[in-house]
Amino acid sequence: MSIVAVDLFCGVGGLTHGLQQSGVNVVAGYDLDADCRTPYEENNKAKFIRANVTELDATQLKIHFKGASVKLLAGCAPCQPFSNYTQGKAKDERWELLSHFSKIASELSPELITMENVPELIKHDVFTNFVQTLASHGYHVWHKVVSCPEYGIAQKRKRLVLLASKLGEISLAPPTHQPDNFVTLIDVIGNLPKLDAGMVNQADFLHRSAGLSEINLARIKASIPGGTWKDWPEELLANCHKKSTGKTYTSVYGRMKWSDLSPTITTQCYNYGSGRYGHPTQHRAISLREAAMIQSFPETYKFTEDFVSYSLTSIARMIGNAVPVRLAKVIGDSLISHVKAHS
């Protein structure tokens, strides 16, 4: 039996792409961000539908599942609201996205549901309520915070994965990698052409890095692979690093190391000063293509027609918000194995 799926909050298609690689037939992706249309449709055999998910109902989605023997509702509600840094009304509004996803799932009643999100979500009542709602509608629910390196992804990313099924007990496939055989940065981006800060590779304009100020160029030149701003001489230190409150904060202005994992790729992954995003050996932050490949997108994944209509910042946002493709494929493989076992 084939699985037919719809991807809510689809973004540029990380979840869709991985599911399709596994053999899941994703037919449509919904997202409010119109900039995601080009990358989603250029790389995936699915239709992009611009819509506010909070305004959708099950009736509008049922059209995609005509004749489907096994229906899958997939989604990754925007993760920012569950950050410790998000407060007040913005957080409450974003929580409602998961509540609405739960409402649609209950009304649509697909055989399978999957959701991926930030680990912090597991601590919140909105997630507990979601799980309880699924269970009350006859779903077997599995969820766990998984470590991406254990599934062959070269970044220190942890994600909350949920699988739910009306067919029977379900779980994610077991990890495929351990620390002694983790995929590392050199395996993923080691063969890309060299690039100077602020430059664009003419053969692939996504292989583009942000420019650096004179002092930041001096700083990264003073950084060793795997190092931080603590490697710098006194004259290069930022004022905040000289204060007692800033001396232990080493997660900015870092340089990656070939034999190690990348830090979590975020929407600021192009910015040398926003994390440990310095290239392992070249004096620049990682390029957009490198960030995408660390997110396990194929090297040929097309994010934009050109940089006239899209900024470096907007592409980085798309990449940082995406579900790692390899993790999505693991989810798809797990769902297909589950359906075969219960057919």
Buried (B, 14 or more C-beta within 10 A) or exposed (E): EEBBBBBBBBBBBBBBBBBBBBEBBBBBBBBEBEBBBBBBBBBBEBBBBEEEBBEBEBEBBBEBBEEBEBBBBBBBBBBBBBEEEBEEEEBEEBBBBBBBBBBBBBEBBBBBBBBBBBBBBBEBEBBEBBBEBBEEBEBBBBBBBBBBBBBBBBBBBBBBBBBBBBBEEBBBEEEEBEEEEBBBBBEBBEEBEEBEBEBBBEEBBBBBBBBBEEEBBBBBEBBEBBBBBEBBEEEBBBEEBEEEEBEEEBEBBBBBBBEBBBBBBBBBBBBBBBBBBBBBEBBBBBBBBBBBBBBBBEBEBBBBEEBEEBEBEBBBBBBBBBBBBBBBBBBBBBBBEBBEEBE
